[in-house]
Amino acid sequence: MMMSLLQMAQWLQETPISVSIRESILMFPLLEGGHLLGISVSAGTIAISDLRMMGLIFKKESASDVFHQLIPWISAGFVMMMITGTLLLWSEPVKCYNSVWFRLKVLFLFLAGLNVLIFHSSKIYRKMHEWEWAADPPRAAKLAGWISLISWGIVIIAGRTTAYNF
């Protein structure tokens, strides 16, 4: 017999790790702060790369140079965000299960990841050397940048709303 998602959330919420995080005076606030720091670093540097990809900032820098300089920061922030986010979810899985905002956050996090996957597997990325200095980047690059900015904005808003919505 398979457990429903709600039953899994209820079981997870009663595990010693979940209870420890939730009841700790320091652990939950440290995880929350680390999560916000990870999001800030990752989404902030992603926004810079999106704006460059759209041709709105760093026009005198090649797009590939900007991306290569930001990738370590994007990656570090993303890893920190995912680890702390997983632990925060583990601490309150039933609250997250019942939250429309959390579901919206996960949906747009998935959309942001799908956007990255599509962009990096497309010819627009593979042929970046042809347009990376262009004053007006290709429409597909701009679209990927807009989708990313909007997705990450919704992820952040829905995440903050999840944290304060009971």
N, C-alpha and C positions, 0 to 999 in steps of 0.2 A: 504494500500500500504506500502510495506517494504522499508526502506532506504538501500541503498548500503553501504558498508563499507567506501567508499570514502565520501559519503554524511554524514555519521555519523562523520567521522574525520573532515570534513568541519564545521559541526554544532558545534562539541566539541571545535574546535579552536576559535570559536567566543563567547564562554561562558565567563562570567566575570572572572572566576578563571583562565582560560587559558590566557586571555589577561593580567591579573594582574601578573601572574608568568612571562610571556614573557617580559613584559614591566618594571618590577621591576629592580631597580639597584642591589639590594641585593638578592632577592629571588632565581632567576635562578642560580647564582653562589653558593649560599648556598646549594641548592638542588643538584647541580652537585657535589659539594665537599662531601656532605653527601652520595650521591650515590657511589662515588668512595671509600669512607671509608667503607661503607657497603659491597661493592664487595671485597675490600681488606681483611676485617676481615672474611667474609664468605668463599670466594674462597681460601684464604690462609690457613684457618684451614681445609677446605675440602681437599686441597692438602696434608696436613699433614696426615689426616686420610687415604687418598688414598695410599700414599706412605707406610704407616704402613700396610695397608691391602695387599699390594703387597710384603711385607717383606723386604722393602728397608731401612727403618729407624726404630728407637726405637725397635730393635729386642729383647731387654731385658725387654720390657714392654709388658703386654698382650694387644692384640688388643682391647678387650672390655674396659680395663682401659683407653686406649688412646681415644677411641670413647667417653666414658662417660665424660671425662674431656673436650673434644672439643665441644660436642653437644650444651652447652649453648652459646658458642662463634659463632658457625655456625648459630644457630637459631637467635641470636641477629643481626648478620651481615645480614642474609637473610631478616629478617623483615625490617631492615633499608633500605636495597637495594630495596625491593619491594615497600615500601611506597614512597621513593624518586623517584624511577623509574616510578611509576604510575603518580606521579605529573609532572615529566619531559615529559612523553608521553602526558599528558593532555595539557602541554604548547605548544607542537608542533606536534599535531597528523597528520597533512597533510604531514609534512616533514617525519615523521616515516612511514606513509602509502606508500609514494613514494620511500622509501629507501630499496634497496635489502639487505643492510647490517643489517638493523633493522629486517627484516624478517628472515635472517639467525640467528641473535641473538636469536629471539624468538623460532625458530626451535630447536636450540641447547640447549636453556634453558629448553624446553620441553623434549628433549632427556635426559638431565642431571637429570631432575625430574623423568622421566620414569625409568632410570637406578637405582636411589635410591629406587623407589617403587619395582622394580623387585628384587633388592638385598635384601631389608629388608623383602620381603615376601617369599624369597627362603629358601631352607634347608641349604644353605651355611651360611646364617646369623643365622638361628635358631640353627645350630650346631657349632657356632663359638667357643664354649668352647672346642671342639675337636681339633681345629687347631690354636687357637690364639697364642700359644707359638711355633708353628712349624717354623723351619728355612726356609722352602719352603711352603708358603701358597697354598691352592688349586687354580687350574687354574681359576675357576669361580670367586674367590675373586680378583685375579690379573686382570682378564678381566674387572670386574666392576670398579676397580681402574683406569685402562687405559681409559676406556670409559668416566669416570668422569673427569679425567685430560684433556683429549682432548676436551670434550664438554665444560668445563669451560674455557679452553684456547680460543676456538672459540667464546664463548659468550663475553669474555673480548675484544678480537681483533675486533669482529664485532661491539660491543658497542662503542668502541673508534672511529672506522671508521664512524659509524653513526653520532657521535657527530661532526665530522669535515668534513663530506661529504655533500655538498650542492647540 
